[in-house]
C-alpha cells in the first residue's frame, strides 16, 4: 500500500501498473486531500513559506507566528485539523468575528506550537509577540542574527543586514523594501538601503522590522 497526497495520484497509479507488469503482484494506493489554505494555496515544503517542524529550519517563534497569522476563514478548520481541542470548541472559536477572532488565532498558535515544540516554547513565543506587537519592544525569542566582528570590519549595509537576517530574499528586495518605507530599525523608519552599521552599532541587539509582522534581531556575538 502506498499512501500520498492527492497530487501524487498519477505517480501512485503508475507504480501500481509497473508492479503488476514486473512482479505480477496486486498492490494498492491511498490518497488524501491536500492541505490548502482558504484561497487554495498548498501547504507544503515546496511552497513558499514552508512550515518546518525542525527548529533549525524555522524557529518556534516564527512557527508560532505562522499560525497566529492564519486567515480568518481558515481558523476553524485549522483548529480541527491541528489541535486536540473538542470539535465544539473549534467551531465556537472559528465562528468568532471581528477582533475576537484574534484570540482564536492565539489559541491555535499556542496549541500547535505546544504539540511541535512544547508548552515552554509556545509560552515564550506568545510573550515575545506581545512584547513586540503590543509594547513595541524586542522580545528575546525573536529570530536572531549573530555576526562576528571580523565579518563587519568594513561595516555592513542595512540592506545586507536584512538579507542576512532572513527578512529579504535578495539585496534587490531588501533595497526596495527599505527605499519604499517598509523597513524599520529599532522601530524607527529607515529609507536609506546603503546606511552602514559598524561593530559598535551592533554591540547591543538591534531590532529589524519588515512590515508590521516580520521582525528579527541583529547583534555581535
Secondary structure, DSSP 8 states (H G I E B T S, - for coil): -EEEEGGGHHHHHHHHHHHHHHH-----EEEE---B-TTS-B-STTSTT---SSTTTS-HHHHHHHHHT--GGGHHHHHHHH--S-HHHHHHHHT--GGGHHHHHHHHHHHHHHHHH-HHHHHHHHHHHHHHHTS----TTS-EEEE-GGGGTT-EEHHHHHHHTTS-SSHHHHHHHHHTT-EEETTEEE--TT-EE-GGGGSS-EEEEETTTEEEEEEE-
